Every structure is written in C-alpha cells, then in structure tokens.
Amino acid sequence: MSRGRRAGTGRTPFALRPALRLGRRLAFAKTGRAALIVALIGIPTAGFAAVAVVVQSTQATVTERLDYDLGQARAQMRVSGPDLPGMVQDPVQWEFTDSERNSPVTESDEDSPFANVLAHVPDGALSIPIGSTPVVVQGSGGPVGLTAVEGSAWDPSLEGHWRVLDGATPTARGQLMVTPATLERLGARIGDTVDLTDPVTKRFTITGTMVDLGADPDAQGVFLPWGTTLATTDTTDDAGLSDVTVYLPTDPPTWSEIRQLNAHGIVVQSRPVVLDPPDARLAGAGQGFSVGWYLGAMALFGVFAMFEVALLAGAAFLVGTRADTRSYAIVTSVGGDKRFVRAVVAGSGLVLGVVGAVLGVAVGTGLGVLAFRLVDNGNVVSFPGLHVPPLLLLSIAAAGVLAGLVSALVAARSATRINVLAALRGSLRPVPVSRPARRRRRIWGPLLVVLGAVMTLACGVGVLMLNDRRVQQDHWAWAVGAGVAIGPCLMQLGIAICSPWLLALVTRLTARAGLSARLAARDARRNPVRTVPVLASVMSVVFVASVVITWSASSHAQYVRGYEYTTAVGVATSEVQAMTEEGSAGQHDAALTAHAAKVVAGVFDQDRIRVLGVTNDSLGDTPSTITVAHRWTPYDCPTNDTTTCSTYLDPTYTSTPHVWTGTVDDYAVLTGHRPSAAVRDALEGGRAISLWPEYAHDGTVRIDTFHDRTWESPTITERTRPDTSVTIPAVLDVQTPRIQVGVFMTKATAERYDVPAVDGMLVTTLPHDIQPAQWDELSSAWQSFGGDDRDRWGGPSFIYETGPVDHGALVRAIVLALAAAVTIGATTVAIGLARSDGRRDDEVLDAIGAAPRLRRGVSTWQAAILATVGSVIGTLLGLLPIRALTLRFAQGPDAVNHLPFVPDWPVLALLAIGLPLVVTAGAWLTSRGRRRVAVRRAH
C-alpha cells in the first residue's frame, strides 16, 4: 500500500497566468514610473532600429547590383588581362580574377598582347559597346574639360544604369546628350549646338539630358555616339579597346563560354550565372564590406546599450518595488510564495519591456525610413533602395524585451525579502544588508579592482610582445587583447560593489558643505538601490568615452610624430615630368614646365605661379642620369622619424627632388618665412643653402651625378663613387619642422657649378586646399590648352601642404557629446527616482518649515555627487587600457612606429570636471522648489 503525502509538505502549483496579470496591472499602476521605464527601453531600441534600416538600405541586393551593372541587359564583357591562357574569374564577383599555376598568363609582361573585346562578341549576339574618353567642349564661358561616355548609353536595354531625363535620344552622329549639370555649366539648352574641340573638332546638337544612376545629381559628363573619338572599331584590330565594355542585351554567355573568354583575358558578368552561380568561387572573392562586421558592431553597441538600460531601468524597478512594498506584503499574506512574487515583478518587467520594444522598433523604423528618404540623392550605388530588415528588427525588439526582463529580476529578488508585518503597517524602510553579504562585498569589491588592473596591464604587455613577433600567422594577439577590455570591466564591477563605501566617504567629505549637501550625500548613501546603478551607468559611459578620446589623441600624436612636411604650410607644389613610352614619369622639360605654368596661372590667380628648377633623382626602366645631394652620414635607421632618420634621407626615396634652384623669394615661399640675412647673402653671393645637416660638411655641399642608372641599379650610399661631383660653398639653414628640400641654390649658381637642374617644379601659395571645383578647372584648362603636351604629361597634380590635420578632433567632440547626453539622462533618472522615493522626506521637511530652496539644493547636490564620482572614476579607468597597450620596457623591432601614450588632457578634464558642472547646472535650473502638501498619516 502506497504511503500518502503528508499535508503541507507538497509544493503549491505555480500560478503563472495570475502572476502575469497582476504584474501587468502593477506595471501601469504608476503612470510616471511606467513611462520612464518604457522610455529607457524604447529610446535606444528606436535608435538601433533606425540605424538598422538606414544601413541595410545602403547594402545592395544581388538583384539591385545587377540592375545597375547591366541595366536591362543580360551580360557585359571587357578586357581584364593579356590575351594569354590561364586567367580565371569569379562567377559572382566577376572582376575578381586569378591565374592558374604555371599558365602562360603568369609569365606575361608589358609586351604581351591584349584582345579586342569586339572581336569576341558571341556570333549573332546584339552588342552595345560603351567606352569613355576625356573631351573638351566649348561653353559660354570658355572651354570645358569633361569625361565623355561614348556609345548608345541611352539604349532602353541599359535603363537602370543610365536614364534619359528629358528630350530625345540621338538618332544621328552629330547629336549628343549631356547631364543636367553640364547643360547648366555650358550655358546651353536642349536643341542648342555645342562645339567639341578635342580630341576631334566637330559640332553637335544637344538632343536631351540623361544621367548615370550611379553618380551624384551634380555629376557632369557628355554622351556621344559610338565612334566619335574611339577610332578602333575594326574587330580585326587587336589593340586599343582595353577600356571598352560591351553590353549584351539578349544573349548571356554560359559559364563554359565565360571560361573560354577568360582564356583571352576577357571577363564577363552574366545575369543567369550570377543569380545561379556554379561551384567555382575563387578564394578571397567578396572580401570587401562584410555584413558580419556591421552585425558585430551592432551587437557590441547593443550589449552596451542593454547594460545601460538594465542599470537605469533596474534602479527604477527597485524604487517601484519599494513603493509597492505594501502590495507585495498583501500578496504574501494571502498565501503567495516567493516564486509568485518574483513572477509578479518579472511580469511587470516583461510587459514594460514588450511595450518599450514594440514602440521603439515602430518609431525607429519610421525614423529610419524618413532618414533614408532625406539622404537619398538618387545615387543607386550609395542608396540602392529602402530595405526594412525584419529579422534584425525582431532581434532588436527581443533585446529590448530582454533588457526589461533583466532589469526587473534584481527587483524581483528584493521584493521577496520584505518584512511583511512592517510593510502591512506602511513602513518603507529598506531591508538591511545581511552581515554575510557585507562580508562578501568587502572581499569581492577590492579583489575585482585589483584583478582587473593586473589583467589589463598584463594583457596589454602580452599584446605588445605578440605584435613584436616577426611572423604572425595566428590570432593570439586578439585573444590576449580581449583581456585589455575585460580587465576594466572587472574593475568597474568591483567599484560598483564598493560604491556604498565611496558614497559614505563623500558623505564625510560634505559634512561641512552645508545642509543641502549633507542631506543629498546621506540620501545617496542610504539608498544605494537607486544611486549605485546610476553611478555605474555614468562611470561606464564616461569610461568608454575616455578610452576613445585617449586612443584618438594618441593616434594623432603618433601621426604627428611621423609626419614629414613637404614645404611650409599653405604652399602647393606640382612636379612636371614628361612621360616615357611606358607611361611612367621621365625627365624634366623646361618648355613643358613653362607651358604648364602658363595654363595653371589662368586658374590660380591669387598668387603667381613660380617655376623652380630641380635635378632628376628618380629611377626608371630606361637608363638615365640622376643628380643627388651627397649625404655625409650613413643611413642606418631601424625606425623612421622626421629628423635624422627621415624617409627623405633614405637613398631609395625619390618622390620629391633633393636639389632645388630658384630665387630668394622662392626660398621664402618654400620655407614660409623671410630668410635670414646670412641666407640672403649666401644666395646672392653664389653659395648654396643646406636645409639638412646631413648634406653639409665643412661649410660645403657636394652634388653627385650618376650615369646610366635604373631602378635595378645598386642603392647609392655615402660611399658610392659618383661619375662626376662638384663641391659648392654652403650655409646651413635647418628648418623647424624640416621640409623636403635638401639643397637650395640660385639658377645662376647651378649654371656656374654645372649642376644639371632643369625647370620642373610649379610652386604657389593657396589660402586653403584645392577644392573639387578648382581641380575641375585645372583639368579643363589642361585639356583645353595643353595641346600636344597633353600626350607628354597628364596634367597638374598639386600637393598642398596642410600640416598634420587632427582628423580625430571631430570624433572626440562627438564622443564627448554622447557621454554628456547619457550622463545627463542618467542623472535625470536619478533625480526623478529620488523625488519619487523621497516623498515622505519632503513631507517631513515641509512639516518642520524647511524652505523650498532646500529641496532644490538637495536635488542639485545629488546630481553633482553622482555625476562627479562617476565621471572622475570613469575617466581615470579609461586611461588604463591605452596605457597598457603603450607600456613598453625595451626598444621594439625595426621599422615599427609604436603608439605613444598621449592623453588629451583638456578634453579629459572637460569629461571629468566640465561634464559634472554642466549636469549640476542643469539640475539646478530644472529643479522645482514648490512646496508639497504634507499628508498626516496615523500609524
């Protein structure tokens, strides 16, 4: 016979549905508290949803990418390599190619033949060849250089890549179309005639406007009939059409046909092959922008946002639980066990999480759609179409619900630890922390702080040691580097555990700061359930901001440490070198330089164009004569700097000439200041100026000349014997900072000592960097007036010296603003919770006749205490990871420019001190000092 269960020993069945219903009612019992929690969950959820919609809308689908690449056509083909077997392409990323091992294409050189793509169009297939070429069109204000698309780009089968906007398409060879921006620039209208002056001379009639859908609306260009400038149209000619694309409107090649075309160096994008690719993908194809990086970044920021929401919403739930203590006591008194009470509180969090997540996703999606519509400029490459990602939005909503549920779990545990009898009498006194809990906090708090600091420093040193290895084919540096991020998190957790003691210390420090400060500090210390989460939230946000600011400032310091000035700031230079037959830079030419200076002077009229002489020190395939300044000290530098180990002193550095000739005024422009009397006297007296001490020796400089040198010749050192050399008296004039001008002399001095300097450098001063419109004017001017010299030189390409611009300043400002926004929000929540939780205290203050400004002072001081403690600790902790990654005890390997530790102290001071001051001022301005009617309660 079975033994019966004793009465009272069985576990009561768990009533989940009643608990959830009661939780839903309690969730909205206090409208203000519910709205606060919903806002804390909904605002970040809306932000992530909006970002998801906008970012996803910038990622083209396969179909959208094909619609732009091909329009309505079925395929396109172009030459990608020499006409030799062995090249293979990826079926999807069709421009990504590889070569078969030991195939003929691997042994190709500059003399290898290229196929004519027109000769390989499939038999019977309709084809539309499209090419591009620079042209010059005569406008109302003068010649205009433009890029022409040559071919029937207006054909209906290419709709989607190009689009006709207005007018009619050309039907004769004397007609063309232009973009709307070009029509405005030419000062013409549809139906007018324009003259094409280069590369052919012909008059055209403008029949309409059209655009490339992958370009911005203000893009300029003309559209010409096929054969206008591209003379190679005979399919028997195997040269001259490497930049031509042939579109196939009706007959897409199969994969086997594509492989046959690959053998001739031709790549093909076929719509059927891309949509249903064969199992022949190439390794490394499609490694550009990865959605995985985007999702990873979203997940990282999402976890941090959930952490912040859980802290602030958790504080709100804890305050709400204390306010609803009597309700939970009634539930317990009528038989509700701890599971039931926990389910009620968790149900409140679940309900508010669902409401906040749903509202956030809905609002965020709408904001994302609106933002996309505002930024979409019609460029289908940048903005292919509106994409609302349902799975990603569902994940964001689930994260919001989870944040609400997690926020309520701590409050659920607190709700089961109330004193039922005291709560039924109306007591709101917080439950004291037990001695074992206090003992554990005393142990774990300091232990986590010390453990986190040691882990951060040790892992930082480990990352440096792993990165110093000559061979790095593993990911150990990333694995160890995770400790640099985990360590500060452990420290923050330890500090959060120790926060009650920190607040107790603040209470003692504010003992003589006035009544408002004492009351605020004591209230913060006695109510850690709502102050510690806010303190942790401020600390974590400021920590992240401090890390980003310190990293940005250190990176800029590293950039400045290795930055080499070409000239003084505000000077623009352009070297003029005639091109060789292979298309590389060749020798300087005085006549070409003079012609270029005349053309450029018509564009830059704010200062005259100076023509300076330089010696040739660049090497090529063809043997040539080079002239360099003799370096008297050896160049043996493990790492580069901007002085004795500058890359400018490297014998292999040929980007900028080392010997310059010009006038005293030219020297003043290059250096950015008036030369000293000694320098002026030296130049006028026929001596040279050495701007680098490495080129000066016993008051002279030596200019060495080497004949028959190519890039394969041995490197020139201080011991290399020149073919000829000349010694010139010189004066040392080292610039601070140094510029890339080695030796300077007048042209008369160069002639006197037979230094082969030739006019080859254009120099001018500009008030700012060259703008896109000026680049366009320069290109147009050279295309219009360059004449035959256009075949010898590609046109002016000025280098403007700006100095080491701090591109991270904007990043630091944005991070500081975001930290301020979150800190203000967190302290606002703290003040609101304090006001909600301290109603009884307000009633007592009113009853004893306290002035309204006292409560205003208490709110202000509480915001100041939480913001200051959190900001100062977060800022100091943010220095630790960067310090760990820059902690170096010995010289690293050669040619490594290590990151220095250079905090941006002014910005960090704003973060640690200025931010709390702003928060305090805001709390003072927004705090209300109205009296609250005292309610007398009988107990």
LINRAJO-V208670 format. One line per field, one symbol per residue. phi: phi as a letter, one per 20 degrees, with the letter a starting at -180 (. if undefined). psi: psi as a letter, one per 30 degrees, with the letter a starting at -180 (. if undefined). Layout:
phi=???
psi=???
This chain:
phi=.feffffnefefgeeffffffffffffdfdffffffffffeffffffffffffffffedffffffffefdmefeabbbecbfecfpfcdefdefeecbcffmegffdfcfeffdeefffdfggmefccfcccbfccdedfdpfcecddedpefefgfdfoedbfebncefccfecbccfgffgfffmccfofdcdedbecdadcdfercbcefedffefdrccdffnfdefedffeeebncfddddedfccffefffffffgfdnddcddgffffcffebfefnfmeefdfffffffffffffffffffffffffffffffffegfffffgffeofefffffffffffffffffffffffffffffffffffffefdnffffcfrfcdeffffffffffffffffffefffffffedeefffffeofdfffffffgffffffefgffffffffffffffffffffffeffdcccdfffffffffefgffffffffffeggfffffffffefdeofffffffffffecffdefgfffffffffgffffffffffffffffffdfdffbffnddcbedcffefenefdefcfffffffffffffdedfbfeeddebeecedbfegbecccefeedfdcdfcecdcfdfffeffeecfcfddccrefffffffenbfffffffffffendeddecffedblmccdddccdldcfefgffdfdfeffbbbdcgbdebfecffdececcbfffffffdlefecgbcecbdcfbffegfffffffffffedfmffffebfofceddednffefeffffffffffffffffffffffffffffedfffffffffenffgffffffffffffffffffffffffffffffffececdbffffmceffedcfefffffffedffffffffffffefddffdffdedec
psi=kkkkkkkfflkkkjieeeeeeeeeefegejeeeeeeeeeeeeeeeeeeeeeeeeefffjkleeeeeeeefbglfllklkfaliklfkklkfeiffjllkkkgleffglaffklkljfffgkkkfkkkjkklkkklkkjafgakkklkkjklifgkffgkeelkkelallkflfgllllleeeeeefhllkflklkjfkfljkklkjfakllkfgllfgkllljllkgeejfjfkffkglfhfgkkkkjffjkkleeeeeeeefggklkjkeeeefiklihkkkfkghbkkfeeeeeeeeeeeeeeeeeeeeeeeeeeeeeeeegeeeeeeeefggkaeeeeeeeeeeeeeeeeeeeeeeeeeeeeeeeeeeeeefjgfjfeeiflkjjjeeeeeeeeeeeeeeeeeefeeeeeeffgljeeeeffgkgklkkkleeeeeeefeedeeeeeeeeeeeeeeeeeeeeeffkekjgageeeeefeffeeeeeeeeeeeeegeeeeeeeeeefgfggleeeeeeeeeeefifffeeeeeeeeeeeeeeeeeeeeeeeeeeeeeeegkkkealkgkkkkkjkkklffglkblljeeeeeeeeeeeffejgflljkjlkllkgklaekklkkklkkkfkkjijelkagcfhkfffkffjgfklfklkaleeeeeeefglklleeeeeeefggllkjfkfffkjhgllkjkkklhklffllkkaffkklellkkkklkkikljlklijekklleeeeeeghjikkjgkkklkkfllkleeeeeeeeeeeeegfbfffffkflkjkjkjfljkjffeeeeeeeeeeeeeeeeeeeeeeeeeeeefheeeeeeeeeggkkefeeeeeeeeeeeeeeeeeeeeeeeeffeeeeefgjkflkallhkjlkljikieeeeeeeeeeeeeeeeeeeeefkkgkkkkkjkkk.
